[in-house]
Amino acid sequence: MKLPDVICKLKTWSALLGLGLAQLTAVAQMGMTEIAVPPGPVAAELAGPVTLFYPTPVAESPLKLGRMSLRVALHAPPQRGNGRLVLISHGSGGSPIVHADLARALVEAGFVVAMPEHRADNYKDPSRPGPDSWQLRPAEMSRAIDAVAGDARFGPLLALDKVGAYGMSAGGHTVLSLAGGRWSPAGFRAHCEANLLGDFQFCVGLATQLTGSWLDGPKTWLARQIIALKFADAQPQAYADVRIAAVVAAVPAAADFDMASFAHPRLPLALVSARQDRWLHPQWHSDAVLKACGAACEWLADLPQGGHGALLSPLPPGLNGLLGELLNDPPGFDRSALPALDRAIADFFKRHLLQ
């Protein structure tokens, strides 16, 4: 090969390498925007916005949201990634921002991430937690897929026949339903009648949310009355969306499920547990699901020093009182381990959605 030809090929390779590196750099940028849920027969019940995080070629800049801050390219145009969507279901009273670090790991892996705002169980309106929300949440995830599919910017970039779903806490309850789990309000009542003191924060905490005042000590008897009155419905609740192809349930609320329904999950199911979780003790929740499904489930991570808020990243600053006790990190928990966990979650979805 003549020298001019060699130089020409080197220039070509250099240009292609530079283009590839530029594309990789562009994909690493994270865009953020909101889309509305489209009109439909249940639009009045499922009207919350869907927050999207996605690959974009636009440079990020700091964004301040209340006490929280992150770096995103706000309302930037999307760029094609790996062609797959992952949904995230926030916890009770939660918001999309506390899952931004996981969203970044997913975006860096090429995914578009969609987070529906769960009606009357979010940080703006926490008025209807528990079974009222649990019944709505799976359909809200489906409506989020519909909203993304109908958006002219995102729909053409995605194949929506295989969608992933991640949920934390009450969001874990959501994705366990999507995995084929059956639950009922009466299941919650039966669990709490038998284990009120052992799973105190879950049982009494939900009664507290329904009354608007903390029930503790001598008021525990009132919690029993509320649970008996509000959670009598024994009708099994089940939901399926054939587009959901893999789920990860992190520190999920699960004690109200019929554990036999997890013996043969209808799709790949992974769990993340935290040993120091005082809100949803693993014994009654994540461990019970893992015991029920055995080898059919994947135990993606167990955080020996993690509390219930370990998967909130970034963790809201300044949490105090009971909420701070339940969500702030226990002594000894090292948050530097979370990026590796986020990548493991992204890898789980890559294995099951891209192959």
C-alpha positions in Angstrom: 0.0 0.0 0.0 1.3 3.4 -1.0 2.0 6.0 1.7 -0.7 8.4 0.4 -3.2 5.5 0.7 -2.1 4.7 4.2 -2.4 8.3 5.2 -5.9 8.5 3.7 -7.0 5.4 5.5 -5.6 6.6 8.8 -7.5 9.9 8.3 -10.7 7.9 7.6 -10.2 5.7 10.7 -9.5 8.7 12.8 -12.6 10.5 11.6 -14.7 7.4 12.2 -13.2 7.0 15.7 -13.8 10.6 16.4 -17.4 10.2 15.3 -17.8 7.2 17.5 -16.4 8.9 20.5 -18.6 11.9 19.9 -21.7 9.7 19.7 -20.7 7.9 22.9 -20.2 11.3 24.6 -23.6 12.4 23.3 -25.4 9.3 24.6 -23.9 9.9 28.0 -25.9 13.2 28.3 -29.2 12.9 30.0 -32.3 14.8 28.8 -35.4 15.4 31.0 -38.9 16.4 30.0 -42.5 15.8 30.8 -45.3 14.5 28.7 -49.1 14.3 29.4 -51.1 11.2 29.6 -53.3 11.1 26.4 -57.1 11.2 26.7 -58.8 7.8 27.2 -61.7 6.1 29.0 -59.9 6.4 32.4 -58.0 9.6 31.8 -59.8 11.3 34.7 -58.2 8.7 37.0 -54.9 8.5 35.2 -54.1 12.1 34.5 -50.7 12.7 36.1 -47.7 13.7 33.9 -45.0 11.3 32.8 -41.4 12.4 33.5 -38.9 11.2 30.9 -35.1 10.8 31.1 -33.4 9.9 27.9 -30.2 10.1 25.8 -29.6 13.4 24.1 -26.7 15.1 22.3 -27.3 18.4 24.2 -25.0 19.3 27.0 -26.4 19.1 30.5 -26.7 22.1 32.9 -27.6 22.3 36.6 -31.3 22.2 37.5 -32.6 23.2 40.9 -35.9 21.5 42.0 -36.9 22.6 45.5 -34.3 21.2 47.8 -33.0 18.9 45.1 -30.6 19.5 42.3 -29.3 17.5 39.4 -27.6 18.0 36.0 -29.8 17.4 32.9 -30.5 18.8 29.5 -34.0 20.1 30.2 -36.5 19.6 27.3 -33.6 18.7 24.9 -34.3 16.7 21.8 -33.9 12.9 22.3 -31.3 10.8 20.5 -31.7 7.2 19.5 -30.3 4.9 22.2 -30.9 1.1 22.3 -34.5 1.4 21.3 -36.0 0.2 24.6 -38.1 1.8 27.4 -37.8 1.2 31.2 -40.6 2.4 33.5 -40.0 3.5 37.1 -42.8 3.5 39.7 -42.0 5.8 42.6 -42.8 5.0 46.2 -45.8 6.3 48.2 -45.7 10.1 48.3 -42.6 10.0 46.0 -41.3 11.9 43.0 -39.2 11.1 39.9 -36.3 13.1 41.1 -35.3 10.6 43.9 -34.7 8.0 41.1 -32.6 10.3 38.9 -29.3 8.5 39.6 -30.8 5.1 38.5 -32.3 6.9 35.5 -28.8 8.1 34.6 -27.4 4.6 34.7 -30.3 3.4 32.5 -29.8 6.3 30.1 -26.1 5.7 29.8 -27.0 2.1 28.9 -29.2 3.5 26.1 -32.6 3.3 27.6 -35.4 5.9 27.7 -36.9 6.0 31.2 -40.5 7.0 31.9 -41.9 7.7 35.4 -45.6 8.2 35.7 -46.9 10.4 38.6 -49.1 8.1 40.6 -52.5 9.7 41.2 -53.1 10.8 44.8 -50.0 9.0 46.0 -47.2 11.5 45.1 -45.3 14.3 46.7 -47.8 16.9 45.5 -50.9 14.9 46.6 -50.4 12.0 49.0 -54.2 11.8 49.9 -54.9 8.2 48.8 -52.1 5.8 49.6 -52.5 2.1 50.0 -55.0 -0.1 48.2 -56.7 2.8 46.4 -53.4 3.7 44.8 -52.2 0.0 44.5 -55.2 -0.7 42.3 -54.5 2.2 40.0 -50.7 2.0 39.7 -50.3 -0.9 37.2 -52.7 0.7 34.8 -50.9 4.0 35.2 -47.7 2.2 34.0 -49.5 1.0 30.9 -50.8 4.5 30.2 -47.2 5.7 30.5 -46.2 3.4 27.7 -49.2 4.6 25.7 -48.1 8.2 26.3 -44.5 7.6 25.2 -45.7 5.6 22.1 -47.9 8.6 21.1 -45.3 11.2 21.4 -43.8 12.3 18.1 -40.3 12.7 19.5 -40.0 9.4 21.4 -42.4 6.9 19.8 -40.4 6.5 16.6 -37.2 5.8 18.6 -38.6 2.9 20.6 -39.8 -0.7 20.1 -42.4 -1.1 22.8 -43.1 -4.9 22.6 -40.5 -5.5 25.4 -40.6 -2.9 28.2 -38.8 -3.0 31.6 -40.3 -1.9 34.9 -38.6 -0.9 38.1 -40.3 0.0 41.4 -39.3 0.9 44.9 -41.4 0.5 48.0 -45.0 1.1 46.9 -43.5 1.1 43.4 -42.2 -2.4 44.2 -45.8 -3.4 44.9 -46.7 -2.0 41.4 -44.1 -4.1 39.6 -44.9 -7.2 41.6 -48.4 -6.9 40.2 -47.0 -6.5 36.7 -45.0 -9.7 37.3 -48.2 -11.6 37.9 -48.6 -11.2 41.7 -52.1 -11.3 43.2 -53.0 -9.3 46.2 -56.1 -8.0 48.1 -56.9 -5.5 50.8 -58.0 -8.4 52.9 -54.5 -9.8 52.5 -53.1 -6.7 54.1 -55.6 -7.0 56.9 -54.8 -10.7 57.6 -51.1 -9.9 57.6 -51.4 -7.0 60.0 -53.8 -8.8 62.3 -51.2 -11.5 62.7 -48.0 -9.3 62.6 -49.0 -5.8 63.7 -46.1 -5.4 66.1 -43.6 -7.2 64.0 -44.3 -5.2 60.9 -45.4 -2.1 62.8 -44.4 0.7 60.4 -46.0 -1.0 57.4 -49.3 -1.7 59.1 -49.7 1.3 61.4 -47.9 3.6 58.9 -50.6 3.0 56.3 -53.3 3.5 58.9 -51.6 6.8 59.8 -51.5 7.9 56.2 -55.2 7.2 55.9 -56.1 9.2 59.1 -53.5 12.0 58.7 -52.2 11.7 62.2 -49.6 9.3 63.7 -51.0 6.3 65.5 -48.6 5.0 68.1 -48.5 3.4 71.6 -52.0 3.5 73.2 -53.5 4.4 69.8 -52.5 1.1 68.3 -55.9 -0.3 69.0 -57.3 2.4 66.7 -55.0 1.2 64.0 -56.5 -2.3 64.3 -60.0 -0.8 63.9 -59.0 1.2 60.9 -57.3 -1.8 59.3 -60.3 -4.1 60.0 -62.7 -1.4 58.5 -60.7 -0.2 55.5 -59.2 -3.5 54.3 -62.1 -6.0 54.2 -62.2 -6.5 50.4 -61.0 -10.1 49.6 -61.4 -9.8 45.8 -58.0 -10.8 44.3 -56.4 -7.9 42.4 -54.3 -8.9 39.3 -53.1 -7.0 36.3 -51.2 -7.9 33.1 -49.6 -5.9 30.2 -48.0 -8.1 27.7 -45.6 -5.3 26.8 -43.9 -5.6 30.2 -41.1 -8.1 29.8 -38.9 -7.8 32.9 -39.2 -6.2 36.3 -37.1 -5.2 39.3 -38.8 -4.8 42.7 -36.6 -2.9 45.2 -37.5 -3.0 48.9 -41.1 -3.7 47.8 -44.3 -3.6 49.8 -45.4 -7.2 49.4 -47.0 -8.7 52.6 -50.5 -8.4 51.2 -49.8 -10.6 48.2 -50.8 -14.2 47.8 -47.3 -15.6 47.9 -48.3 -18.6 45.8 -48.8 -16.3 42.9 -45.0 -15.8 42.7 -44.3 -19.5 42.3 -44.1 -19.1 38.6 -43.7 -15.4 37.7 -44.9 -14.6 34.2 -41.7 -12.7 33.3 -38.1 -12.3 34.6 -38.3 -10.9 38.2 -35.4 -9.5 40.3 -35.5 -8.2 43.8 -33.3 -5.8 45.9 -33.6 -6.0 49.6 -32.1 -3.9 52.5 -31.4 -5.6 55.9 -31.9 -2.4 58.0 -35.3 -1.6 56.4 -37.5 -0.6 59.3 -40.5 0.4 57.1 -40.8 -2.8 55.1 -39.0 -5.5 57.0 -37.5 -7.9 54.5 -38.9 -10.9 56.5 -42.4 -9.9 55.6 -41.8 -8.5 52.2 -38.8 -9.0 49.8 -37.6 -12.2 51.6 -41.2 -13.6 51.5 -41.3 -13.1 47.7 -37.9 -14.6 47.2 -38.9 -17.7 49.3 -42.0 -18.1 47.3 -40.4 -17.9 43.8 -37.1 -19.6 44.6 -35.0 -20.1 41.5 -37.6 -18.4 39.3 -36.5 -15.0 40.8 -33.1 -13.3 40.8 -31.8 -11.8 44.0 -30.1 -8.9 42.4 -28.7 -7.3 45.6 -29.0 -7.4 49.4 -27.8 -4.3 51.2 -26.7 -5.4 54.7 -26.4 -1.8 56.1 -29.1 -0.3 53.9 -32.4 1.2 55.2 -35.6 1.8 53.4 -34.3 4.9 51.8 -31.1 3.3 50.5 -32.5 3.2 46.9 -33.5 6.8 46.9 -30.7 8.4 45.0 -30.3 11.3 45.4 -31.7 11.1 48.9 -33.8 14.2 49.8 -31.8 16.4 52.3 -33.1 17.5 55.6 -35.5 14.6 56.4 -36.4 14.7 60.1 -38.9 13.2 62.5 -40.3 9.7 61.8 -39.8 10.1 58.1 -36.1 10.9 58.7 -35.8 7.9 61.0 -37.2 5.6 58.4 -35.6 7.0 55.2 -32.2 8.4 56.3 -29.3 6.1 56.0 -28.4 3.9 59.0 -24.9 4.2 60.4 -22.4 2.4 58.3 -24.3 2.5 55.0 -21.9 3.5 52.2 -23.7 5.2 49.3 -20.6 4.8 47.1 -21.9 1.3 46.4 -25.1 2.6 44.7 -23.6 3.4 41.2 -22.6 -0.3 40.9 -26.1 -1.4 41.9 -27.7 1.0 39.4 -25.5 -0.5 36.7 -26.5 -4.0 37.8 -30.1 -3.0 37.4 -29.4 -1.6 33.9 -27.5 -4.9 33.1 -30.6 -6.9 34.2 -32.8 -5.0 31.8 -30.2 -5.2 29.0 -30.1 -9.1 29.4 -33.9 -9.4 29.2 -34.9 -6.6 26.8 -32.1 -6.4 24.2 -31.8 -10.1 23.5 
